[in-house]
């Protein structure tokens, strides 16, 4: 698949650059599909992180609904660049000590503390420090991160009545994730973090597109779901896109007839995936309308990529579903 070819192309250079450094690099997932939409977003993320490294300041924040693939995108980027990902889980109960030290108990030594995984990650070349749901941090805790994200690129730890200075390795990058800020009930991002951040929106892959007075249906999300279907996963991504246009958009001149011919399961599975995405897309529009006040119809959660993936996997094992 194209996704694996891209990763195999860039990994050797990344391996050579970070040779000898121990990192938790996400493993390649055979179900990953780098669609044209994902590639555009990955390129935008990579360019923004390059600016962060070149300018020695900042944090990139990926903003999007739960289940739009923000964390998967980080894992893809990490695998492509041979970087380790260190997740820092943020919530309203996080305290300063959670970010600076971890406490342990030993029957002989008693309670003792060691530097937190954040402190270790700051000093590990090539780390991607991922602040998950960064907008959940209370303002006072977020303020302590100011010196990480501005020109200082360091953090100050209290130790023995003094302050210990931890300087960030030049190759370390910072990424945060959060839900859309214009939605009801979402914690607002700390002004201190916001002023130091670049924000990229990670939406659900585009589905409907108007062309010449008619609606065309794009295959981005379908390509992701096809990876979980036995028959469709055997197709190359280019072949799948041709079959999608042949079956869904009625393009009978692209040569996909030769792929579909003799294997009626391809067309059946594509139509089933189309139905799932069409319904999910409608529910997402209804959810967004409610969240921004354009609808009074209550909807608490959108239909995420995780959920449609689960549906695809269920359909794959139960051929009569949908």
Secondary structure, DSSP 8 states (H G I E B T S, - for coil): -HHHHHHHHHHHHHHHHTTT----B----TT----HHHHHHHHHHHHHHHHHHHHT--EEEEE--TTSSHHHHHHHHHHHHT-BEEEEE--TT--HHHHHEEEEEETTTEEEEEE-HHHHHHTSTT-EEEEETGGGS-HHHHHTTHHHHSTT-EEEEEETTEEEEEE--TT-EEEEEE--TTSTT-----HHHHTTEEEEE------EEEETTEEEE--HHHHHHHTTSTTGGGS-HHHHHHHHHHHTS--TTSSTHHHHTT-HHHHHHHHHHHHHHHHHHHHHHHHHHHHTTS--S-------HHHHHHHHHHHHH-TT--
